Amino acid sequence: MRFKAACLLTENRWKSTKASLLFFTTKAQVYKSRMNDFSEVKASSLGDYIPTVLNFEEGEKVVAGFCIDDYNGAYAIFFENGKAV
């Protein structure tokens, strides 16, 4: 896999193309999409740019992302500004 400078992969799992993706951002927002909203590309490609596909605000960046097959369980993300989702 290729990554841009300063990007980090913390976990790698096989998932269905029907799985949901949740992206948490620096603006305390959560964006939900599906795996099949993104183009399938070769491992050597950088692929789709998430902020462009999901229409992020200017300067908004991903701080965490989850790939979820079902919604059993709970997730909580706490931001530096005190907000939580």
Protein Blocks (a to p, Z undefined) as FASTA:
>chain_A
ZZdehiacfbdcdddfkbccddddfkopacdddfklpccddfkbgbjafklmnopaehia
cfbdcddfbfgdjdddddfkopaZZ
